[in-house]
């Protein structure tokens, strides 16, 4: 239970960055298919930003494990 509770902060941080940087909260769709497509693009953009942050040594990047 303690291990699961420790995962809460990184997940919330990911949602916060997703909403602030790549527009996770800006979807206006009426179908599940469009919503999934939007979330897919958001996740790909977040992955790109994480890779760029890691590659260029920006502070706050997680260490590879």
PyMOL Python script that loads the backbone (N, CA, C, O; Angstrom):
from pymol import cmd

cmd.read_pdbstr("""\
ATOM      1  N   UNK A   1       0.817  -1.185   0.000  1.00  0.00           N
ATOM      2  CA  UNK A   1       0.000   0.000   0.000  1.00  0.00           C
ATOM      3  C   UNK A   1       0.871   1.263   0.000  1.00  0.00           C
ATOM      4  O   UNK A   1       0.546   2.247  -0.665  1.00  0.00           O
ATOM      5  N   UNK A   2       1.966   1.228   0.742  1.00  0.00           N
ATOM      6  CA  UNK A   2       2.857   2.387   0.792  1.00  0.00           C
ATOM      7  C   UNK A   2       3.498   2.637  -0.570  1.00  0.00           C
ATOM      8  O   UNK A   2       3.669   3.788  -0.971  1.00  0.00           O
ATOM      9  N   UNK A   3       3.853   1.574  -1.279  1.00  0.00           N
ATOM     10  CA  UNK A   3       4.473   1.724  -2.589  1.00  0.00           C
ATOM     11  C   UNK A   3       3.493   2.363  -3.577  1.00  0.00           C
ATOM     12  O   UNK A   3       3.882   3.207  -4.385  1.00  0.00           O
ATOM     13  N   UNK A   4       2.243   1.966  -3.512  1.00  0.00           N
ATOM     14  CA  UNK A   4       1.238   2.534  -4.403  1.00  0.00           C
ATOM     15  C   UNK A   4       0.990   4.001  -4.074  1.00  0.00           C
ATOM     16  O   UNK A   4       0.801   4.821  -4.973  1.00  0.00           O
ATOM     17  N   UNK A   5       0.992   4.329  -2.782  1.00  0.00           N
ATOM     18  CA  UNK A   5       0.765   5.728  -2.404  1.00  0.00           C
ATOM     19  C   UNK A   5       1.925   6.628  -2.847  1.00  0.00           C
ATOM     20  O   UNK A   5       1.725   7.822  -3.066  1.00  0.00           O
ATOM     21  N   UNK A   6       3.124   6.076  -2.979  1.00  0.00           N
ATOM     22  CA  UNK A   6       4.260   6.864  -3.449  1.00  0.00           C
ATOM     23  C   UNK A   6       4.189   7.158  -4.947  1.00  0.00           C
ATOM     24  O   UNK A   6       4.841   8.084  -5.427  1.00  0.00           O
ATOM     25  N   UNK A   7       3.406   6.381  -5.682  1.00  0.00           N
ATOM     26  CA  UNK A   7       3.267   6.599  -7.120  1.00  0.00           C
ATOM     27  C   UNK A   7       2.302   7.735  -7.446  1.00  0.00           C
ATOM     28  O   UNK A   7       2.236   8.184  -8.590  1.00  0.00           O
ATOM     29  N   UNK A   8       1.561   8.196  -6.459  1.00  0.00           N
ATOM     30  CA  UNK A   8       0.563   9.216  -6.702  1.00  0.00           C
ATOM     31  C   UNK A   8       1.185  10.533  -7.171  1.00  0.00           C
ATOM     32  O   UNK A   8       0.686  11.150  -8.113  1.00  0.00           O
ATOM     33  N   UNK A   9       2.246  10.959  -6.535  1.00  0.00           N
ATOM     34  CA  UNK A   9       2.854  12.246  -6.868  1.00  0.00           C
ATOM     35  C   UNK A   9       3.387  12.295  -8.307  1.00  0.00           C
ATOM     36  O   UNK A   9       3.101  13.264  -9.011  1.00  0.00           O
ATOM     37  N   UNK A  10       4.147  11.296  -8.775  1.00  0.00           N
ATOM     38  CA  UNK A  10       4.609  11.357 -10.175  1.00  0.00           C
ATOM     39  C   UNK A  10       3.459  11.337 -11.182  1.00  0.00           C
ATOM     40  O   UNK A  10       3.545  11.970 -12.234  1.00  0.00           O
ATOM     41  N   UNK A  11       2.400  10.625 -10.868  1.00  0.00           N
ATOM     42  CA  UNK A  11       1.253  10.585 -11.773  1.00  0.00           C
ATOM     43  C   UNK A  11       0.581  11.952 -11.829  1.00  0.00           C
ATOM     44  O   UNK A  11       0.248  12.440 -12.909  1.00  0.00           O
ATOM     45  N   UNK A  12       0.382  12.570 -10.669  1.00  0.00           N
ATOM     46  CA  UNK A  12      -0.213  13.904 -10.645  1.00  0.00           C
ATOM     47  C   UNK A  12       0.679  14.924 -11.333  1.00  0.00           C
ATOM     48  O   UNK A  12       0.179  15.826 -12.005  1.00  0.00           O
ATOM     49  N   UNK A  13       1.980  14.797 -11.177  1.00  0.00           N
ATOM     50  CA  UNK A  13       2.926  15.693 -11.844  1.00  0.00           C
ATOM     51  C   UNK A  13       2.827  15.533 -13.361  1.00  0.00           C
ATOM     52  O   UNK A  13       2.880  16.517 -14.099  1.00  0.00           O
ATOM     53  N   UNK A  14       2.685  14.306 -13.816  1.00  0.00           N
ATOM     54  CA  UNK A  14       2.530  14.059 -15.253  1.00  0.00           C
ATOM     55  C   UNK A  14       1.270  14.690 -15.810  1.00  0.00           C
ATOM     56  O   UNK A  14       1.297  15.274 -16.893  1.00  0.00           O
ATOM     57  N   UNK A  15       0.163  14.580 -15.083  1.00  0.00           N
ATOM     58  CA  UNK A  15      -1.073  15.210 -15.527  1.00  0.00           C
ATOM     59  C   UNK A  15      -0.949  16.732 -15.528  1.00  0.00           C
ATOM     60  O   UNK A  15      -1.452  17.399 -16.433  1.00  0.00           O
ATOM     61  N   UNK A  16      -0.286  17.272 -14.524  1.00  0.00           N
ATOM     62  CA  UNK A  16      -0.102  18.723 -14.446  1.00  0.00           C
ATOM     63  C   UNK A  16       0.728  19.225 -15.627  1.00  0.00           C
ATOM     64  O   UNK A  16       0.382  20.226 -16.255  1.00  0.00           O
ATOM     65  N   UNK A  17       1.818  18.532 -15.925  1.00  0.00           N
ATOM     66  CA  UNK A  17       2.641  18.919 -17.074  1.00  0.00           C
ATOM     67  C   UNK A  17       1.885  18.722 -18.382  1.00  0.00           C
ATOM     68  O   UNK A  17       2.001  19.534 -19.300  1.00  0.00           O
ATOM     69  N   UNK A  18       1.119  17.656 -18.464  1.00  0.00           N
ATOM     70  CA  UNK A  18       0.342  17.414 -19.680  1.00  0.00           C
ATOM     71  C   UNK A  18      -0.682  18.496 -19.945  1.00  0.00           C
ATOM     72  O   UNK A  18      -0.892  18.904 -21.087  1.00  0.00           O
ATOM     73  N   UNK A  19      -1.310  18.954 -18.892  1.00  0.00           N
ATOM     74  CA  UNK A  19      -2.300  20.021 -19.048  1.00  0.00           C
ATOM     75  C   UNK A  19      -1.645  21.355 -19.348  1.00  0.00           C
ATOM     76  O   UNK A  19      -2.181  22.155 -20.114  1.00  0.00           O
ATOM     77  N   UNK A  20      -0.494  21.598 -18.752  1.00  0.00           N
ATOM     78  CA  UNK A  20       0.151  22.888 -18.928  1.00  0.00           C
ATOM     79  C   UNK A  20       0.957  23.021 -20.204  1.00  0.00           C
ATOM     80  O   UNK A  20       0.988  24.094 -20.805  1.00  0.00           O
ATOM     81  N   UNK A  21       1.610  21.951 -20.628  1.00  0.00           N
ATOM     82  CA  UNK A  21       2.552  22.053 -21.746  1.00  0.00           C
ATOM     83  C   UNK A  21       1.996  21.582 -23.080  1.00  0.00           C
ATOM     84  O   UNK A  21       2.283  22.187 -24.113  1.00  0.00           O
ATOM     85  N   UNK A  22       1.216  20.527 -23.078  1.00  0.00           N
ATOM     86  CA  UNK A  22       0.802  19.955 -24.362  1.00  0.00           C
ATOM     87  C   UNK A  22      -0.708  19.961 -24.583  1.00  0.00           C
ATOM     88  O   UNK A  22      -1.185  19.388 -25.563  1.00  0.00           O
ATOM     89  N   UNK A  23      -1.458  20.588 -23.704  1.00  0.00           N
ATOM     90  CA  UNK A  23      -2.890  20.760 -23.948  1.00  0.00           C
ATOM     91  C   UNK A  23      -3.748  19.545 -23.710  1.00  0.00           C
ATOM     92  O   UNK A  23      -4.694  19.299 -24.459  1.00  0.00           O
ATOM     93  N   UNK A  24      -3.441  18.786 -22.691  1.00  0.00           N
ATOM     94  CA  UNK A  24      -4.237  17.604 -22.402  1.00  0.00           C
ATOM     95  C   UNK A  24      -5.706  17.962 -22.114  1.00  0.00           C
ATOM     96  O   UNK A  24      -6.607  17.178 -22.411  1.00  0.00           O
ATOM     97  N   UNK A  25      -5.932  19.118 -21.550  1.00  0.00           N
ATOM     98  CA  UNK A  25      -7.293  19.503 -21.171  1.00  0.00           C
ATOM     99  C   UNK A  25      -8.008  20.327 -22.237  1.00  0.00           C
ATOM    100  O   UNK A  25      -9.071  20.882 -21.959  1.00  0.00           O
ATOM    101  N   UNK A  26      -7.461  20.425 -23.442  1.00  0.00           N
ATOM    102  CA  UNK A  26      -8.072  21.243 -24.486  1.00  0.00           C
ATOM    103  C   UNK A  26      -8.824  20.441 -25.539  1.00  0.00           C
ATOM    104  O   UNK A  26      -9.061  20.954 -26.632  1.00  0.00           O
ATOM    105  N   UNK A  27      -9.200  19.228 -25.254  1.00  0.00           N
ATOM    106  CA  UNK A  27      -9.920  18.460 -26.263  1.00  0.00           C
ATOM    107  C   UNK A  27     -11.392  18.837 -26.233  1.00  0.00           C
ATOM    108  O   UNK A  27     -11.977  19.051 -25.171  1.00  0.00           O
ATOM    109  N   UNK A  28     -11.966  18.913 -27.403  1.00  0.00           N
ATOM    110  CA  UNK A  28     -13.398  19.157 -27.550  1.00  0.00           C
ATOM    111  C   UNK A  28     -13.913  18.174 -28.580  1.00  0.00           C
ATOM    112  O   UNK A  28     -14.080  18.519 -29.749  1.00  0.00           O
ATOM    113  N   UNK A  29     -14.160  16.974 -28.154  1.00  0.00           N
ATOM    114  CA  UNK A  29     -14.614  15.953 -29.079  1.00  0.00           C
ATOM    115  C   UNK A  29     -15.911  15.352 -28.568  1.00  0.00           C
ATOM    116  O   UNK A  29     -16.262  15.468 -27.393  1.00  0.00           O
ATOM    117  N   UNK A  30     -16.600  14.716 -29.477  1.00  0.00           N
ATOM    118  CA  UNK A  30     -17.882  14.113 -29.112  1.00  0.00           C
ATOM    119  C   UNK A  30     -17.874  12.605 -29.265  1.00  0.00           C
ATOM    120  O   UNK A  30     -18.886  11.950 -29.018  1.00  0.00           O
ATOM    121  N   UNK A  31     -16.755  12.055 -29.666  1.00  0.00           N
ATOM    122  CA  UNK A  31     -16.704  10.600 -29.818  1.00  0.00           C
ATOM    123  C   UNK A  31     -15.494  10.048 -29.070  1.00  0.00           C
ATOM    124  O   UNK A  31     -14.503  10.742 -28.843  1.00  0.00           O
ATOM    125  N   UNK A  32     -15.608   8.792 -28.702  1.00  0.00           N
ATOM    126  CA  UNK A  32     -14.504   8.128 -28.008  1.00  0.00           C
ATOM    127  C   UNK A  32     -13.286   8.046 -28.901  1.00  0.00           C
ATOM    128  O   UNK A  32     -12.157   8.182 -28.430  1.00  0.00           O
ATOM    129  N   UNK A  33     -13.500   7.828 -30.159  1.00  0.00           N
ATOM    130  CA  UNK A  33     -12.384   7.690 -31.088  1.00  0.00           C
ATOM    131  C   UNK A  33     -11.565   8.974 -31.164  1.00  0.00           C
ATOM    132  O   UNK A  33     -10.335   8.926 -31.162  1.00  0.00           O
ATOM    133  N   UNK A  34     -12.232  10.110 -31.230  1.00  0.00           N
ATOM    134  CA  UNK A  34     -11.525  11.390 -31.267  1.00  0.00           C
ATOM    135  C   UNK A  34     -10.810  11.662 -29.951  1.00  0.00           C
ATOM    136  O   UNK A  34      -9.704  12.200 -29.942  1.00  0.00           O
ATOM    137  N   UNK A  35     -11.442  11.289 -28.836  1.00  0.00           N
ATOM    138  CA  UNK A  35     -10.810  11.498 -27.528  1.00  0.00           C
ATOM    139  C   UNK A  35      -9.552  10.650 -27.403  1.00  0.00           C
ATOM    140  O   UNK A  35      -8.521  11.139 -26.941  1.00  0.00           O
ATOM    141  N   UNK A  36      -9.623   9.379 -27.811  1.00  0.00           N
ATOM    142  CA  UNK A  36      -8.445   8.515 -27.756  1.00  0.00           C
ATOM    143  C   UNK A  36      -7.337   9.027 -28.671  1.00  0.00           C
ATOM    144  O   UNK A  36      -6.161   8.949 -28.316  1.00  0.00           O
ATOM    145  N   UNK A  37      -7.693   9.546 -29.833  1.00  0.00           N
ATOM    146  CA  UNK A  37      -6.697  10.103 -30.742  1.00  0.00           C
ATOM    147  C   UNK A  37      -6.014  11.309 -30.097  1.00  0.00           C
ATOM    148  O   UNK A  37      -4.794  11.455 -30.181  1.00  0.00           O
ATOM    149  N   UNK A  38      -6.794  12.161 -29.460  1.00  0.00           N
ATOM    150  CA  UNK A  38      -6.230  13.332 -28.797  1.00  0.00           C
ATOM    151  C   UNK A  38      -5.282  12.917 -27.678  1.00  0.00           C
ATOM    152  O   UNK A  38      -4.184  13.463 -27.567  1.00  0.00           O
ATOM    153  N   UNK A  39      -5.687  11.966 -26.853  1.00  0.00           N
ATOM    154  CA  UNK A  39      -4.849  11.505 -25.747  1.00  0.00           C
ATOM    155  C   UNK A  39      -3.588  10.825 -26.285  1.00  0.00           C
ATOM    156  O   UNK A  39      -2.520  10.954 -25.687  1.00  0.00           O
ATOM    157  N   UNK A  40      -3.692  10.113 -27.388  1.00  0.00           N
ATOM    158  CA  UNK A  40      -2.521   9.498 -28.009  1.00  0.00           C
ATOM    159  C   UNK A  40      -1.512  10.565 -28.425  1.00  0.00           C
ATOM    160  O   UNK A  40      -0.317  10.424 -28.168  1.00  0.00           O
ATOM    161  N   UNK A  41      -1.990  11.628 -29.065  1.00  0.00           N
ATOM    162  CA  UNK A  41      -1.089  12.702 -29.483  1.00  0.00           C
ATOM    163  C   UNK A  41      -0.479  13.417 -28.283  1.00  0.00           C
ATOM    164  O   UNK A  41       0.690  13.802 -28.317  1.00  0.00           O
ATOM    165  N   UNK A  42      -1.256  13.596 -27.234  1.00  0.00           N
ATOM    166  CA  UNK A  42      -0.739  14.221 -26.016  1.00  0.00           C
ATOM    167  C   UNK A  42       0.366  13.362 -25.410  1.00  0.00           C
ATOM    168  O   UNK A  42       1.411  13.877 -25.013  1.00  0.00           O
ATOM    169  N   UNK A  43       0.133  12.053 -25.338  1.00  0.00           N
ATOM    170  CA  UNK A  43       1.148  11.160 -24.767  1.00  0.00           C
ATOM    171  C   UNK A  43       2.412  11.134 -25.614  1.00  0.00           C
ATOM    172  O   UNK A  43       3.517  11.096 -25.073  1.00  0.00           O
ATOM    173  N   UNK A  44       2.265  11.155 -26.921  1.00  0.00           N
ATOM    174  CA  UNK A  44       3.439  11.201 -27.795  1.00  0.00           C
ATOM    175  C   UNK A  44       4.206  12.506 -27.625  1.00  0.00           C
ATOM    176  O   UNK A  44       5.437  12.506 -27.620  1.00  0.00           O
ATOM    177  N   UNK A  45       3.491  13.616 -27.486  1.00  0.00           N
ATOM    178  CA  UNK A  45       4.154  14.901 -27.275  1.00  0.00           C
ATOM    179  C   UNK A  45       4.875  14.922 -25.930  1.00  0.00           C
ATOM    180  O   UNK A  45       5.988  15.438 -25.831  1.00  0.00           O
ATOM    181  N   UNK A  46       4.248  14.365 -24.898  1.00  0.00           N
ATOM    182  CA  UNK A  46       4.893  14.314 -23.588  1.00  0.00           C
ATOM    183  C   UNK A  46       6.134  13.430 -23.626  1.00  0.00           C
ATOM    184  O   UNK A  46       7.142  13.751 -22.996  1.00  0.00           O
ATOM    185  N   UNK A  47       6.071  12.325 -24.357  1.00  0.00           N
ATOM    186  CA  UNK A  47       7.228  11.455 -24.499  1.00  0.00           C
ATOM    187  C   UNK A  47       8.361  12.179 -25.219  1.00  0.00           C
ATOM    188  O   UNK A  47       9.521  12.073 -24.820  1.00  0.00           O
ATOM    189  N   UNK A  48       8.029  12.908 -26.271  1.00  0.00           N
ATOM    190  CA  UNK A  48       9.041  13.686 -26.992  1.00  0.00           C
ATOM    191  C   UNK A  48       9.701  14.703 -26.076  1.00  0.00           C
ATOM    192  O   UNK A  48      10.926  14.829 -26.075  1.00  0.00           O
ATOM    193  N   UNK A  49       8.904  15.435 -25.290  1.00  0.00           N
ATOM    194  CA  UNK A  49       9.461  16.433 -24.381  1.00  0.00           C
ATOM    195  C   UNK A  49      10.321  15.794 -23.299  1.00  0.00           C
ATOM    196  O   UNK A  49      11.355  16.347 -22.924  1.00  0.00           O
ATOM    197  N   UNK A  50       9.909  14.647 -22.799  1.00  0.00           N
ATOM    198  CA  UNK A  50      10.695  13.943 -21.788  1.00  0.00           C
ATOM    199  C   UNK A  50      12.025  13.481 -22.361  1.00  0.00           C
ATOM    200  O   UNK A  50      13.060  13.605 -21.707  1.00  0.00           O
ATOM    201  N   UNK A  51      12.005  12.952 -23.574  1.00  0.00           N
ATOM    202  CA  UNK A  51      13.242  12.530 -24.234  1.00  0.00           C
ATOM    203  C   UNK A  51      14.168  13.723 -24.471  1.00  0.00           C
ATOM    204  O   UNK A  51      15.376  13.627 -24.251  1.00  0.00           O
ATOM    205  N   UNK A  52      13.607  14.841 -24.919  1.00  0.00           N
ATOM    206  CA  UNK A  52      14.424  16.033 -25.160  1.00  0.00           C
ATOM    207  C   UNK A  52      15.009  16.549 -23.851  1.00  0.00           C
ATOM    208  O   UNK A  52      16.170  16.956 -23.809  1.00  0.00           O
ATOM    209  N   UNK A  53      14.218  16.535 -22.788  1.00  0.00           N
ATOM    210  CA  UNK A  53      14.705  16.995 -21.487  1.00  0.00           C
ATOM    211  C   UNK A  53      15.828  16.087 -20.995  1.00  0.00           C
ATOM    212  O   UNK A  53      16.821  16.569 -20.450  1.00  0.00           O
ATOM    213  N   UNK A  54      15.680  14.795 -21.181  1.00  0.00           N
ATOM    214  CA  UNK A  54      16.702  13.850 -20.754  1.00  0.00           C
ATOM    215  C   UNK A  54      17.966  13.977 -21.613  1.00  0.00           C
ATOM    216  O   UNK A  54      19.085  13.961 -21.100  1.00  0.00           O
ATOM    217  N   UNK A  55      17.768  14.103 -22.911  1.00  0.00           N
ATOM    218  CA  UNK A  55      18.903  14.142 -23.834  1.00  0.00           C
ATOM    219  C   UNK A  55      19.747  15.401 -23.676  1.00  0.00           C
ATOM    220  O   UNK A  55      20.973  15.346 -23.782  1.00  0.00           O
ATOM    221  N   UNK A  56      19.102  16.526 -23.426  1.00  0.00           N
ATOM    222  CA  UNK A  56      19.829  17.778 -23.318  1.00  0.00           C
ATOM    223  C   UNK A  56      20.173  18.142 -21.883  1.00  0.00           C
ATOM    224  O   UNK A  56      20.678  19.235 -21.629  1.00  0.00           O
ATOM    225  N   UNK A  57      19.906  17.238 -20.933  1.00  0.00           N
ATOM    226  CA  UNK A  57      20.359  17.402 -19.567  1.00  0.00           C
ATOM    227  C   UNK A  57      19.663  18.500 -18.787  1.00  0.00           C
ATOM    228  O   UNK A  57      20.277  19.125 -17.922  1.00  0.00           O
ATOM    229  N   UNK A  58      18.409  18.744 -19.071  1.00  0.00           N
ATOM    230  CA  UNK A  58      17.657  19.771 -18.343  1.00  0.00           C
ATOM    231  C   UNK A  58      17.415  19.300 -16.918  1.00  0.00           C
ATOM    232  O   UNK A  58      17.214  18.107 -16.689  1.00  0.00           O
ATOM    233  N   UNK A  59      17.430  20.215 -15.956  1.00  0.00           N
ATOM    234  CA  UNK A  59      17.162  19.845 -14.567  1.00  0.00           C
ATOM    235  C   UNK A  59      15.725  19.369 -14.425  1.00  0.00           C
ATOM    236  O   UNK A  59      14.828  19.845 -15.122  1.00  0.00           O
ATOM    237  N   UNK A  60      15.519  18.436 -13.526  1.00  0.00           N
ATOM    238  CA  UNK A  60      14.199  17.901 -13.283  1.00  0.00           C
ATOM    239  C   UNK A  60      13.901  16.662 -14.082  1.00  0.00           C
ATOM    240  O   UNK A  60      12.823  16.084 -13.949  1.00  0.00           O
ATOM    241  N   UNK A  61      14.846  16.234 -14.921  1.00  0.00           N
ATOM    242  CA  UNK A  61      14.642  15.028 -15.696  1.00  0.00           C
ATOM    243  C   UNK A  61      14.853  13.806 -14.807  1.00  0.00           C
ATOM    244  O   UNK A  61      15.795  13.765 -14.015  1.00  0.00           O
ATOM    245  N   UNK A  62      13.986  12.823 -14.938  1.00  0.00           N
ATOM    246  CA  UNK A  62      14.177  11.620 -14.121  1.00  0.00           C
ATOM    247  C   UNK A  62      15.396  10.839 -14.572  1.00  0.00           C
ATOM    248  O   UNK A  62      15.773  10.872 -15.744  1.00  0.00           O
ATOM    249  N   UNK A  63      16.002  10.145 -13.640  1.00  0.00           N
ATOM    250  CA  UNK A  63      17.166   9.325 -13.960  1.00  0.00           C
ATOM    251  C   UNK A  63      16.707   8.038 -14.632  1.00  0.00           C
ATOM    252  O   UNK A  63      15.690   7.470 -14.233  1.00  0.00           O
ATOM    253  N   UNK A  64      17.432   7.566 -15.640  1.00  0.00           N
ATOM    254  CA  UNK A  64      17.052   6.303 -16.281  1.00  0.00           C
ATOM    255  C   UNK A  64      17.274   5.142 -15.319  1.00  0.00           C
ATOM    256  O   UNK A  64      18.246   5.122 -14.565  1.00  0.00           O
ATOM    257  N   UNK A  65      16.368   4.184 -15.356  1.00  0.00           N
ATOM    258  CA  UNK A  65      16.531   3.036 -14.462  1.00  0.00           C
ATOM    259  C   UNK A  65      16.604   1.743 -15.222  1.00  0.00           C
ATOM    260  O   UNK A  65      16.741   0.679 -14.618  1.00  0.00           O
TER     261      UNK A  65
END
""", "prot")
cmd.dss("prot")
cmd.show_as("cartoon", "prot")
cmd.util.cbc("prot")
cmd.orient("prot")
